Amino acid sequence: MHCPFCRHSDSRVVDSRTAEDGASIRRRRQCPNCSRRFTTIEATSLSVIKRSGVSEEFSRQKVVSGVRKACQGRPVSEDDLAKLAQRVEENIRSQGIAEIDADEVGLAILDPLRELDQVAYLRFASVYQGFDSLEDFEAAISSLRAERENARLEQ
């Protein structure tokens, strides 16, 4: 790590703390050359590999914009979408992988979206699971009804 003041190529870590709910590490460093202190924040990166083979950094905003289309006209707030995107990212990061296929991100959205709004879930699932016929929709609706019935019986 180069010192931002004198550009010396080395620094010493004085203190380390987790930041942003454990998603990154905040380090206080000191330059051995000029003795000035500075702070760095280290975060893990999560890359998404698109169908074309191009790799790009994971973006919660892209998750929100993709789900927003499925939620159009539904009683879902921007705050709900932000929470969903955060949950998706946390679920993906908990797998302990640095790269994930774009299709896997779409599939990771399905469970939290089903809990948020079932109509938006059906819209989104029809794209990511490639519904080809009415039977695909009927099977998904039957599954949602069975889940709702099981949840009602458990209460």
DSSP file with accessible surface (Angstrom, degrees, kcal/mol):
  #  RESIDUE AA STRUCTURE BP1 BP2  ACC     N-H-->O    O-->H-N    N-H-->O    O-->H-N    TCO  KAPPA ALPHA  PHI   PSI    X-CA   Y-CA   Z-CA
    1    1 A M              0   0  111      0, 0.0     2,-0.2     0, 0.0     7,-0.0   0.000 360.0 360.0 360.0 120.2    0.0    0.0    0.0
    2    2 A H        -     0   0   94      1,-0.1     7,-0.2     7,-0.1     6,-0.1  -0.554 360.0-111.5 -76.5 140.4    1.5    3.3   -1.1
    3    3 A C     >  -     0   0    0      5,-2.4     4,-1.6    -2,-0.2    -1,-0.1  -0.531  18.7-144.5 -68.0 129.9    1.5    6.2    1.3
    4    4 A P  T  4 S+     0   0   73      0, 0.0    -1,-0.1     0, 0.0    -2,-0.0   0.675  95.6  47.2 -72.7 -11.8   -0.9    8.9   -0.1
    5    5 A F  T  4 S+     0   0   91     31,-0.1    -2,-0.0     3,-0.1    -3,-0.0   0.895 132.0   9.0 -95.0 -48.5    1.4   11.6    1.2
    6    6 A C  T  4 S-     0   0   47      2,-0.1     3,-0.1     0, 0.0    -1,-0.0   0.439  91.0-124.7-115.7  -1.6    4.9   10.7    0.2
    7    7 A R     <  +     0   0  160     -4,-1.6     2,-0.0     1,-0.2    -5,-0.0   0.649  47.9 166.1  65.9  18.8    4.2    7.7   -2.1
    8    8 A H        -     0   0   63      1,-0.1    -5,-2.4    -6,-0.1    -1,-0.2  -0.391  40.2-129.5 -61.8 143.6    6.5    5.4   -0.1
    9    9 A S  S    S+     0   0   81     -7,-0.2     2,-0.3    -3,-0.1    -1,-0.1   0.454  81.1  55.7 -83.0   2.1    5.8    1.9   -1.2
   10   10 A D        +     0   0   95      2,-0.0     2,-0.3    -7,-0.0    23,-0.3  -0.930  54.6 175.7-133.4 156.8    5.3    0.4    2.3
   11   11 A S        -     0   0   13     -2,-0.3     2,-0.4    20,-0.2    20,-0.2  -0.982  24.2-126.7-153.3 160.6    3.1    1.0    5.3
   12   12 A R  E     -A   30   0A 141     18,-2.9    18,-2.6    -2,-0.3     2,-0.5  -0.911  23.3-124.2-113.6 135.2    2.5   -0.6    8.7
   13   13 A V  E     +A   29   0A  59     -2,-0.4    16,-0.3    16,-0.2     3,-0.1  -0.665  29.6 174.9 -79.5 123.1   -1.0   -1.6    9.9
   14   14 A V  E     +     0   0A  48     14,-3.5     2,-0.3    -2,-0.5    15,-0.2   0.807  66.3   2.8 -95.5 -37.8   -1.6    0.1   13.3
   15   15 A D  E     -A   28   0A  58     13,-1.4    13,-2.9     2,-0.0     2,-0.4  -0.996  58.5-162.4-152.8 143.3   -5.3   -0.9   13.8
   16   16 A S  E     +A   27   0A  51     -2,-0.3     2,-0.3    11,-0.2    11,-0.2  -0.996  15.2 166.5-130.3 137.1   -7.9   -3.1   12.0
   17   17 A R  E     -A   26   0A 152      9,-2.5     9,-3.7    -2,-0.4     2,-0.2  -0.992  36.5-110.5-143.7 150.1  -11.6   -3.2   12.5
   18   18 A T  E     -A   25   0A 110     -2,-0.3     2,-0.3     7,-0.2     7,-0.3  -0.510  37.8-171.2 -77.6 149.7  -14.5   -4.6   10.7
   19   19 A A  E  >> +A   24   0A  26      5,-2.9     5,-1.7    -2,-0.2     4,-0.6  -0.904  55.0  28.8-134.9 164.6  -16.8   -2.1    9.0
   20   20 A E  T >45S-     0   0  137     -2,-0.3     3,-1.6     1,-0.2    -1,-0.2   0.929 133.2 -50.7  50.4  52.9  -20.2   -2.2    7.2
   21   21 A D  T 345S-     0   0  161      1,-0.3    -1,-0.2    -3,-0.1    -2,-0.0   0.855 109.4 -51.6  57.5  36.3  -21.5   -5.1    9.2
   22   22 A G  T 345S+     0   0   52     -3,-0.4    -1,-0.3     2,-0.2    -2,-0.2   0.499 111.7 115.4  85.2   2.3  -18.4   -7.2    8.5
   23   23 A A  T <<5S+     0   0   51     -3,-1.6    21,-0.8    -4,-0.6     2,-0.3   0.669  82.6  16.2 -80.0 -14.7  -18.5   -6.7    4.7
   24   24 A S  E   <S-AB  19  43A   4     -5,-1.7    -5,-2.9    19,-0.2     2,-0.4  -0.948  71.7-122.3-150.1 168.9  -15.2   -4.8    4.8
   25   25 A I  E     -AB  18  42A  61     17,-3.0    17,-3.1    -2,-0.3     2,-0.5  -0.973  15.3-150.9-120.6 129.4  -12.2   -4.1    7.0
   26   26 A R  E     -AB  17  41A  88     -9,-3.7    -9,-2.5    -2,-0.4     2,-0.4  -0.874  18.8-170.2 -99.0 124.4  -11.1   -0.7    8.0
   27   27 A R  E     -AB  16  40A  56     13,-3.0    13,-2.6    -2,-0.5     2,-0.5  -0.966  17.5-149.7-121.1 132.4   -7.3   -0.4    8.6
   28   28 A R  E     -AB  15  39A  72    -13,-2.9   -14,-3.5    -2,-0.4   -13,-1.4  -0.871  27.6-172.1 -92.8 127.7   -5.3    2.5   10.1
   29   29 A R  E     -AB  13  38A  30      9,-3.3     9,-2.1    -2,-0.5     2,-0.4  -0.872  16.0-153.3-122.5 156.9   -1.9    2.5    8.6
   30   30 A Q  E     -AB  12  37A  40    -18,-2.6   -18,-2.9    -2,-0.3     7,-0.2  -0.997  17.8-130.3-132.2 134.5    1.3    4.4    9.3
   31   31 A C     >  -     0   0    0      5,-2.5     4,-1.7    -2,-0.4   -20,-0.2  -0.673   6.9-152.4 -81.5 128.8    4.0    5.2    6.7
   32   32 A P  T  4 S+     0   0   79      0, 0.0    -1,-0.1     0, 0.0   -21,-0.1   0.737  93.9  52.3 -73.1 -16.1    7.6    4.3    8.0
   33   33 A N  T  4 S+     0   0  103    -23,-0.3   -22,-0.1     1,-0.1    -2,-0.0   0.953 128.7  11.5 -84.6 -53.0    9.0    7.1    5.8
   34   34 A C  T  4 S-     0   0   43      2,-0.1     3,-0.1   -26,-0.0    -1,-0.1   0.472  90.5-132.2-107.2  -5.3    7.0   10.2    6.7
   35   35 A S     <  +     0   0   76     -4,-1.7     2,-0.2     1,-0.2     0, 0.0   0.563  57.7 140.6  66.0  10.4    5.2    8.8    9.9
   36   36 A R        -     0   0  136     -6,-0.1    -5,-2.5    -5,-0.0     2,-0.3  -0.555  44.9-133.2 -82.3 152.8    1.8   10.1    8.7
   37   37 A R  E     +B   30   0A 119     -7,-0.2     2,-0.3    -2,-0.2    -7,-0.2  -0.786  26.2 170.6-107.1 150.0   -1.3    7.9    9.2
   38   38 A F  E     -B   29   0A  16     -9,-2.1    -9,-3.3    -2,-0.3     2,-0.4  -0.956  26.0-120.7-151.1 163.9   -4.0    7.1    6.8
   39   39 A T  E     -B   28   0A  58     -2,-0.3     2,-0.3   -11,-0.2   -11,-0.2  -0.895  20.9-173.2-112.8 138.8   -7.1    4.8    6.6
   40   40 A T  E     -B   27   0A  17    -13,-2.6   -13,-3.0    -2,-0.4     2,-0.5  -0.927  12.0-150.1-123.8 153.4   -7.8    2.1    4.0
   41   41 A I  E     -B   26   0A 105     -2,-0.3     2,-0.5   -15,-0.2   -15,-0.2  -0.993  11.1-162.8-123.9 123.6  -10.9    0.1    3.6
   42   42 A E  E     +B   25   0A  72    -17,-3.1   -17,-3.0    -2,-0.5     2,-0.3  -0.913  12.2 175.6-109.1 130.9  -10.6   -3.4    2.2
   43   43 A A  E     -B   24   0A  76     -2,-0.5     2,-0.2   -19,-0.2   -19,-0.2  -0.966  31.2-113.3-132.8 149.5  -13.6   -5.2    0.8
   44   44 A T        -     0   0   95    -21,-0.8     2,-0.4    -2,-0.3    54,-0.0  -0.512  31.9-132.4 -76.9 150.4  -14.0   -8.5   -0.9
   45   45 A S        -     0   0   73     -2,-0.2     2,-0.5    12,-0.0    -1,-0.0  -0.811  12.8-160.4-106.1 147.3  -15.1   -8.4   -4.5
   46   46 A L        -     0   0    2     -2,-0.4    12,-3.2    12,-0.1     2,-0.4  -0.988  12.0-159.7-126.4 117.8  -17.9  -10.5   -6.1
   47   47 A S  E     -Cd  57  99B  26     51,-3.1    53,-2.3    -2,-0.5     2,-0.5  -0.804   6.3-150.3-103.4 143.0  -17.8  -10.9   -9.8
   48   48 A V  E     -Cd  56 100B  15      8,-3.7     8,-2.4    -2,-0.4     2,-0.7  -0.938   9.9-146.8-110.0 127.8  -20.7  -11.9  -12.0
   49   49 A I  E     -Cd  55 101B  43     51,-2.8    53,-2.5    -2,-0.5    54,-0.3  -0.858  18.6-148.5 -97.6 115.4  -19.9  -13.8  -15.2
   50   50 A K    >   -     0   0   82      4,-3.0     3,-2.2    -2,-0.7    51,-0.0  -0.273  29.3-100.0 -78.5 167.7  -22.4  -12.8  -17.9
   51   51 A R  T 3  S+     0   0  195      1,-0.3    -1,-0.1     2,-0.1    -2,-0.0   0.826 123.2  59.2 -57.5 -31.9  -23.6  -15.2  -20.7
   52   52 A S  T 3  S-     0   0   95      2,-0.1    -1,-0.3     1,-0.1     3,-0.1   0.566 120.2-109.3 -75.2  -8.5  -21.1  -13.5  -23.1
   53   53 A G  S <  S+     0   0   53     -3,-2.2     2,-0.2     1,-0.4    -2,-0.1   0.299  75.5 135.7  96.8  -9.0  -18.2  -14.6  -20.8
   54   54 A V        -     0   0   84     -5,-0.1    -4,-3.0     1,-0.0     2,-0.4  -0.511  46.1-143.0 -73.5 140.0  -17.6  -11.0  -19.7
   55   55 A S  E     +C   49   0B  58     -6,-0.2     2,-0.3    -2,-0.2    -6,-0.2  -0.873  24.8 168.8-106.6 136.0  -17.0  -10.6  -15.9
   56   56 A E  E     -C   48   0B  57     -8,-2.4    -8,-3.7    -2,-0.4     2,-0.1  -0.961  40.1 -88.6-141.0 160.4  -18.3   -7.5  -14.0
   57   57 A E  E     -C   47   0B 134     -2,-0.3   -10,-0.2   -10,-0.2   -12,-0.0  -0.403  50.8 -99.8 -70.2 141.9  -18.6   -6.6  -10.4
   58   58 A F        -     0   0   20    -12,-3.2     2,-0.4    -2,-0.1   -12,-0.1  -0.344  40.8-162.4 -59.1 139.1  -21.8   -7.5   -8.6
   59   59 A S     >  -     0   0   40      1,-0.1     4,-1.4    -3,-0.1     3,-0.3  -0.972  23.3-161.8-132.7 119.7  -24.2   -4.6   -8.4
   60   60 A R  H  > S+     0   0  102     -2,-0.4     4,-2.6     1,-0.2     5,-0.2   0.847  96.4  61.9 -61.6 -34.6  -27.2   -4.4   -6.0
   61   61 A Q  H  > S+     0   0  116      1,-0.2     4,-2.7     2,-0.2    -1,-0.2   0.876 100.8  51.5 -62.2 -35.3  -28.6   -1.7   -8.3
   62   62 A K  H  > S+     0   0  105     -3,-0.3     4,-2.1     2,-0.2    -1,-0.2   0.878 109.1  50.7 -68.6 -36.9  -28.8   -4.1  -11.2
   63   63 A V  H  X S+     0   0    8     -4,-1.4     4,-2.5     2,-0.2     5,-0.3   0.953 111.9  48.0 -62.0 -47.2  -30.7   -6.6   -9.0
   64   64 A V  H  X S+     0   0   10     -4,-2.6     4,-2.8     1,-0.2    -2,-0.2   0.930 111.8  48.7 -60.7 -45.5  -33.1   -3.7   -8.0
   65   65 A S  H  X S+     0   0   43     -4,-2.7     4,-1.1     1,-0.2    -1,-0.2   0.892 112.6  48.4 -66.9 -35.5  -33.6   -2.6  -11.6
   66   66 A G  H  X S+     0   0   26     -4,-2.1     4,-0.9     1,-0.2    -1,-0.2   0.913 116.4  42.0 -68.3 -41.0  -34.3   -6.2  -12.8
   67   67 A V  H  X S+     0   0    0     -4,-2.5     4,-1.8     1,-0.2     3,-0.2   0.841 103.9  67.2 -75.7 -31.5  -36.7   -6.9  -10.0
   68   68 A R  H  < S+     0   0   89     -4,-2.8     4,-0.4    -5,-0.3    -1,-0.2   0.885  97.3  54.7 -56.9 -38.5  -38.4   -3.4  -10.4
   69   69 A K  H >< S+     0   0  153     -4,-1.1     3,-0.9     1,-0.2    -1,-0.2   0.911 109.0  46.8 -63.0 -41.0  -39.7   -4.5  -13.8
   70   70 A A  H 3< S+     0   0    8     -4,-0.9    -1,-0.2    -3,-0.2    -2,-0.2   0.787 113.0  50.8 -70.1 -25.7  -41.3   -7.6  -12.3
   71   71 A C  T >< S+     0   0   10     -4,-1.8     3,-2.5    52,-0.1     5,-0.3   0.374  77.2 134.9 -92.9   2.7  -42.8   -5.5   -9.5
   72   72 A Q  T <  S+     0   0  144     -3,-0.9    -3,-0.1    -4,-0.4    -4,-0.0  -0.307  79.7   9.2 -57.9 127.2  -44.3   -2.8  -11.8
   73   73 A G  T 3  S+     0   0   81      1,-0.3    -1,-0.3     3,-0.1    -2,-0.1   0.524 106.9 114.9  80.8   4.1  -47.8   -2.0  -10.6
   74   74 A R  S <  S-     0   0   85     -3,-2.5     2,-2.4     2,-0.1    -1,-0.3  -0.729  82.2-104.1-104.4 157.4  -47.4   -4.1   -7.4
   75   75 A P  S    S+     0   0  110      0, 0.0     2,-0.5     0, 0.0    -3,-0.1  -0.346  75.4 129.0 -79.8  64.8  -47.4   -2.7   -3.9
   76   76 A V        -     0   0   26     -2,-2.4    -2,-0.1    -5,-0.3     2,-0.1  -0.980  46.4-146.9-123.1 125.1  -43.6   -3.0   -3.5
   77   77 A S     >  -     0   0   52     -2,-0.5     4,-1.9     1,-0.1     5,-0.1  -0.397  26.4-112.1 -88.3 166.1  -41.6    0.0   -2.2
   78   78 A E  H  > S+     0   0  106      1,-0.2     4,-2.4     2,-0.2     5,-0.2   0.858 120.6  56.4 -62.1 -34.8  -38.1    1.0   -3.2
   79   79 A D  H  > S+     0   0   93      2,-0.2     4,-2.4     1,-0.2    -1,-0.2   0.904 104.9  51.4 -64.1 -40.7  -37.1    0.1    0.4
   80   80 A D  H  > S+     0   0   51      1,-0.2     4,-2.2     2,-0.2    -2,-0.2   0.906 110.5  49.2 -61.0 -41.6  -38.4   -3.4   -0.1
   81   81 A L  H  X S+     0   0    4     -4,-1.9     4,-2.5     2,-0.2    -2,-0.2   0.901 110.0  50.6 -65.7 -41.0  -36.4   -3.7   -3.3
   82   82 A A  H  X S+     0   0   49     -4,-2.4     4,-2.2     2,-0.2    -2,-0.2   0.911 111.1  48.7 -63.9 -41.1  -33.2   -2.5   -1.6
   83   83 A K  H  X S+     0   0  117     -4,-2.4     4,-2.5     2,-0.2    -1,-0.2   0.896 110.5  51.5 -65.1 -40.0  -33.7   -5.0    1.2
   84   84 A L  H  X S+     0   0    9     -4,-2.2     4,-2.6     2,-0.2    -2,-0.2   0.936 110.0  48.9 -61.5 -45.8  -34.2   -7.8   -1.3
   85   85 A A  H  X S+     0   0    1     -4,-2.5     4,-2.5     1,-0.2    -2,-0.2   0.900 111.5  49.9 -62.5 -40.0  -31.0   -6.8   -3.2
   86   86 A Q  H  X S+     0   0   67     -4,-2.2     4,-2.7     2,-0.2    -1,-0.2   0.928 111.0  49.2 -64.0 -43.0  -29.1   -6.8    0.1
   87   87 A R  H  X S+     0   0   89     -4,-2.5     4,-2.5     2,-0.2    -2,-0.2   0.904 110.3  50.7 -63.5 -41.7  -30.5  -10.2    1.0
   88   88 A V  H  X S+     0   0    0     -4,-2.6     4,-2.4     2,-0.2    -1,-0.2   0.942 111.7  47.6 -61.2 -46.7  -29.6  -11.6   -2.4
   89   89 A E  H  X S+     0   0   24     -4,-2.5     4,-2.9     1,-0.2     5,-0.2   0.926 111.8  49.8 -62.4 -43.0  -26.0  -10.3   -2.1
   90   90 A E  H  X S+     0   0   97     -4,-2.7     4,-2.0     1,-0.2    -1,-0.2   0.908 110.8  50.1 -62.5 -40.6  -25.6  -11.7    1.5
   91   91 A N  H  X S+     0   0   69     -4,-2.5     4,-0.5     2,-0.2    -1,-0.2   0.910 113.2  45.6 -64.2 -41.4  -26.9  -15.1    0.3
   92   92 A I  H ><>S+     0   0    0     -4,-2.4     3,-1.3     1,-0.2     5,-0.6   0.936 113.3  48.9 -67.9 -45.6  -24.4  -15.2   -2.6
   93   93 A R  H ><5S+     0   0   74     -4,-2.9     3,-1.8     1,-0.3    -1,-0.2   0.844 101.7  64.1 -63.4 -31.9  -21.5  -14.0   -0.4
   94   94 A S  H 3<5S+     0   0   96     -4,-2.0    -1,-0.3     1,-0.3    -2,-0.2   0.711  89.5  68.5 -67.0 -17.0  -22.3  -16.6    2.2
   95   95 A Q  T <<5S-     0   0  109     -3,-1.3    -1,-0.3    -4,-0.5    -2,-0.2   0.651 105.2-130.9 -73.9 -15.3  -21.5  -19.3   -0.4
   96   96 A G  T < 5 +     0   0   68     -3,-1.8     2,-0.3    -4,-0.3    -3,-0.1   0.767  59.9 132.7  73.6  27.3  -17.9  -18.2   -0.2
   97   97 A I      < -     0   0   71     -5,-0.6    -1,-0.2     1,-0.1    -2,-0.1  -0.830  49.1-154.4-112.0 152.1  -17.3  -17.9   -3.9
   98   98 A A  S    S+     0   0   62     -2,-0.3   -51,-3.1     1,-0.2     2,-0.4   0.662  81.6  40.2 -95.8 -21.2  -15.7  -15.0   -5.7
   99   99 A E  E     +d   47   0B 112    -53,-0.2     2,-0.3   -51,-0.0   -51,-0.2  -0.988  62.3 177.6-132.1 141.6  -17.4  -15.5   -9.1
  100  100 A I  E     -d   48   0B   9    -53,-2.3   -51,-2.8    -2,-0.4     2,-0.1  -0.993  32.2-109.4-141.6 145.0  -21.0  -16.4   -9.9
  101  101 A D  E >>  -d   49   0B  88     -2,-0.3     4,-1.5   -53,-0.2     3,-0.5  -0.466  27.5-122.3 -71.1 148.1  -22.9  -16.9  -13.2
  102  102 A A  H 3> S+     0   0   26    -53,-2.5     4,-2.0     1,-0.3     5,-0.1   0.862 113.5  57.4 -59.2 -36.5  -25.5  -14.3  -14.0
  103  103 A D  H 3> S+     0   0   68    -54,-0.3     4,-2.2     1,-0.2    -1,-0.3   0.873 102.8  54.1 -63.1 -35.8  -28.1  -17.0  -14.2
  104  104 A E  H <> S+     0   0   93     -3,-0.5     4,-2.1     2,-0.2    -1,-0.2   0.849 105.1  53.7 -67.0 -34.4  -27.3  -18.0  -10.6
  105  105 A V  H  X S+     0   0   16     -4,-1.5     4,-1.1     2,-0.2    -2,-0.2   0.939 108.4  50.1 -63.9 -44.5  -27.9  -14.4   -9.5
  106  106 A G  H >X S+     0   0    1     -4,-2.0     4,-0.8     1,-0.2     3,-0.6   0.918 111.6  47.5 -59.5 -42.2  -31.3  -14.6  -11.2
  107  107 A L  H >X S+     0   0   69     -4,-2.2     3,-0.6     1,-0.2     4,-0.6   0.857 106.2  58.3 -68.7 -32.6  -32.1  -17.8   -9.4
  108  108 A A  H 3< S+     0   0   23     -4,-2.1    -1,-0.2     1,-0.2    -2,-0.2   0.729 101.8  57.3 -68.5 -20.1  -30.9  -16.4   -6.1
  109  109 A I  H <X S+     0   0    6     -4,-1.1     4,-2.2    -3,-0.6     5,-0.2   0.789  89.5  76.5 -78.1 -26.8  -33.5  -13.6   -6.5
  110  110 A L  H <X S+     0   0    9     -4,-0.8     4,-2.6    -3,-0.6     5,-0.2   0.879  91.5  47.0 -59.0 -49.9  -36.4  -16.1   -6.7
  111  111 A D  H  X S+     0   0   83     -4,-0.6     4,-1.8     2,-0.2    -1,-0.2   0.952 115.6  43.3 -62.7 -50.9  -36.9  -17.1   -3.0
  112  112 A P  H  > S+     0   0    4      0, 0.0     4,-1.6     0, 0.0    -1,-0.2   0.894 115.4  50.8 -62.5 -33.1  -36.7  -13.6   -1.5
  113  113 A L  H  X S+     0   0    0     -4,-2.2     4,-3.0     2,-0.2     8,-0.3   0.890 105.2  55.7 -70.7 -36.9  -39.0  -12.3   -4.3
  114  114 A R  H  < S+     0   0   47     -4,-2.6    -1,-0.2    -5,-0.2    -3,-0.1   0.904 110.0  46.7 -60.7 -39.0  -41.5  -15.1   -3.7
  115  115 A E  H  < S+     0   0  127     -4,-1.8    -1,-0.2    -5,-0.2    -2,-0.2   0.838 115.1  47.3 -70.7 -32.0  -41.7  -14.0   -0.1
  116  116 A L  H  < S-     0   0   58     -4,-1.6     2,-0.3     1,-0.3    -2,-0.2   0.947 133.2 -12.1 -75.9 -50.6  -42.0  -10.3   -1.1
  117  117 A D     X  -     0   0   16     -4,-3.0     4,-2.1    -5,-0.1    -1,-0.3  -0.878  51.5-155.5-158.4 119.1  -44.7  -10.5   -3.8
  118  118 A Q  H  > S+     0   0   71     -2,-0.3     4,-2.2     2,-0.2     5,-0.1   0.838  96.3  51.9 -70.2 -33.4  -46.0  -13.7   -5.5
  119  119 A V  H  > S+     0   0   57      2,-0.2     4,-2.2     1,-0.2    -1,-0.2   0.944 111.6  46.9 -68.4 -43.8  -47.2  -12.0   -8.7
  120  120 A A  H  > S+     0   0    0      1,-0.2     4,-2.7     2,-0.2     5,-0.2   0.898 110.0  55.6 -62.9 -37.5  -43.8  -10.3   -9.1
  121  121 A Y  H  X S+     0   0   14     -4,-2.1     4,-3.4    -8,-0.3     5,-0.3   0.932 107.2  48.6 -58.6 -47.3  -42.2  -13.7   -8.4
  122  122 A L  H  X S+     0   0   29     -4,-2.2     4,-2.0     2,-0.2    -1,-0.2   0.910 112.1  49.1 -61.9 -41.2  -44.3  -15.3  -11.2
  123  123 A R  H  X S+     0   0  104     -4,-2.2     4,-0.8     2,-0.2    -2,-0.2   0.946 116.6  41.4 -61.4 -47.6  -43.3  -12.6  -13.6
  124  124 A F  H >X S+     0   0   12     -4,-2.7     4,-2.3     1,-0.2     3,-0.9   0.926 114.1  51.9 -68.5 -43.9  -39.6  -12.9  -12.8
  125  125 A A  H 3X S+     0   0    0     -4,-3.4     4,-2.9     1,-0.2     6,-0.3   0.850  99.8  63.9 -63.1 -33.6  -39.6  -16.7  -12.7
  126  126 A S  H 3<>S+     0   0   30     -4,-2.0     5,-1.6    -5,-0.3    -1,-0.2   0.843 110.9  38.3 -62.2 -28.7  -41.2  -16.9  -16.1
  127  127 A V  H X<5S+     0   0  105     -3,-0.9     3,-0.6    -4,-0.8    -2,-0.2   0.936 121.4  40.6 -83.5 -52.5  -38.1  -15.3  -17.5
  128  128 A Y  H 3<5S+     0   0   87     -4,-2.3    -2,-0.2     1,-0.2    -3,-0.2   0.761 121.9  40.7 -75.1 -24.0  -35.4  -16.9  -15.4
  129  129 A Q  T 3<5S-     0   0   94     -4,-2.9    -1,-0.2    -5,-0.2    -3,-0.2   0.401 109.2-123.9-102.3   3.0  -36.9  -20.4  -15.4
  130  130 A G  T < 5 -     0   0   36     -3,-0.6    -3,-0.2    -5,-0.3    -4,-0.1   0.918  26.0-156.2  62.3  50.8  -37.9  -20.1  -19.1
  131  131 A F      < +     0   0   34     -5,-1.6    -1,-0.2    -6,-0.3     3,-0.1  -0.392  17.3 176.3 -59.2 129.5  -41.6  -20.7  -18.9
  132  132 A D        +     0   0  148      1,-0.1     2,-0.3    -2,-0.1    -1,-0.2   0.574  56.5  18.4-110.2 -16.7  -42.7  -22.0  -22.3
  133  133 A S  S >> S-     0   0   44      1,-0.1     4,-1.3     0, 0.0     3,-0.5  -0.915  81.0 -96.3-148.4 173.4  -46.3  -22.8  -21.8
  134  134 A L  H 3> S+     0   0  127     -2,-0.3     4,-2.9     1,-0.2     5,-0.2   0.832 118.6  64.5 -63.6 -30.6  -49.4  -22.3  -19.6
  135  135 A E  H 3> S+     0   0  120      1,-0.2     4,-2.5     2,-0.2    -1,-0.2   0.863  97.9  54.6 -62.6 -35.4  -48.6  -25.6  -17.9
  136  136 A D  H <> S+     0   0   57     -3,-0.5     4,-2.0     2,-0.2    -1,-0.2   0.926 111.0  44.8 -63.8 -43.4  -45.3  -24.0  -16.6
  137  137 A F  H  X S+     0   0   73     -4,-1.3     4,-2.7     2,-0.2    -2,-0.2   0.919 112.5  51.8 -64.7 -43.4  -47.4  -21.1  -15.1
  138  138 A E  H  X S+     0   0  112     -4,-2.9     4,-2.7     1,-0.2    -2,-0.2   0.904 109.2  49.8 -61.7 -40.3  -49.9  -23.5  -13.7
  139  139 A A  H  X S+     0   0   63     -4,-2.5     4,-2.2     2,-0.2    -1,-0.2   0.915 112.2  47.7 -64.9 -41.6  -47.2  -25.6  -12.0
  140  140 A A  H  X S+     0   0   11     -4,-2.0     4,-2.2     2,-0.2    -2,-0.2   0.915 113.0  48.2 -66.6 -40.3  -45.7  -22.5  -10.4
  141  141 A I  H  X S+     0   0   56     -4,-2.7     4,-2.6     2,-0.2    -2,-0.2   0.918 110.4  51.5 -66.9 -41.1  -49.1  -21.3   -9.2
  142  142 A S  H  X S+     0   0   69     -4,-2.7     4,-2.5    -5,-0.2    -1,-0.2   0.906 109.3  51.0 -61.0 -40.1  -49.9  -24.8   -7.8
  143  143 A S  H  X S+     0   0   54     -4,-2.2     4,-2.4     2,-0.2    -1,-0.2   0.917 110.2  48.7 -63.5 -43.5  -46.6  -24.7   -6.0
  144  144 A L  H  X S+     0   0    8     -4,-2.2     4,-2.3     2,-0.2    -2,-0.2   0.909 111.7  49.7 -63.2 -40.8  -47.3  -21.3   -4.5
  145  145 A R  H  X S+     0   0  151     -4,-2.6     4,-2.6     2,-0.2    -2,-0.2   0.914 110.3  50.0 -64.7 -41.8  -50.8  -22.5   -3.4
  146  146 A A  H  X S+     0   0   50     -4,-2.5     4,-2.7     1,-0.2    -2,-0.2   0.909 110.9  49.6 -63.4 -42.0  -49.3  -25.6   -1.7
  147  147 A E  H  X S+     0   0   75     -4,-2.4     4,-2.4     2,-0.2    -1,-0.2   0.915 111.8  48.2 -61.5 -44.5  -46.7  -23.5    0.1
  148  148 A R  H  X S+     0   0  141     -4,-2.3     4,-2.2     2,-0.2    -2,-0.2   0.916 112.1  49.2 -63.9 -40.9  -49.4  -21.1    1.3
  149  149 A E  H  X S+     0   0   78     -4,-2.6     4,-2.4     2,-0.2    -2,-0.2   0.931 111.4  49.1 -65.4 -42.4  -51.6  -24.0    2.4
  150  150 A N  H  X S+     0   0   91     -4,-2.7     4,-1.8     1,-0.2    -2,-0.2   0.906 111.5  49.5 -63.1 -41.0  -48.7  -25.6    4.3
  151  151 A A  H  X S+     0   0   46     -4,-2.4     4,-0.8     1,-0.2    -1,-0.2   0.893 110.9  49.9 -65.3 -38.0  -47.9  -22.3    6.0
  152  152 A R  H >< S+     0   0  145     -4,-2.2     3,-0.5     1,-0.2    -2,-0.2   0.902 110.8  49.3 -67.4 -39.9  -51.6  -21.9    7.0
  153  153 A L  H 3< S+     0   0  116     -4,-2.4    -1,-0.2     1,-0.2    -2,-0.2   0.834 106.1  57.0 -69.1 -31.7  -51.7  -25.4    8.5
  154  154 A E  H 3<        0   0  164     -4,-1.8    -1,-0.2    -5,-0.2    -2,-0.2   0.712 360.0 360.0 -71.9 -21.3  -48.5  -24.9   10.5
  155  155 A Q    <<        0   0  194     -4,-0.8    -3,-0.1    -3,-0.5    -2,-0.1   0.532 360.0 360.0 -81.5 360.0  -50.0  -21.9   12.2
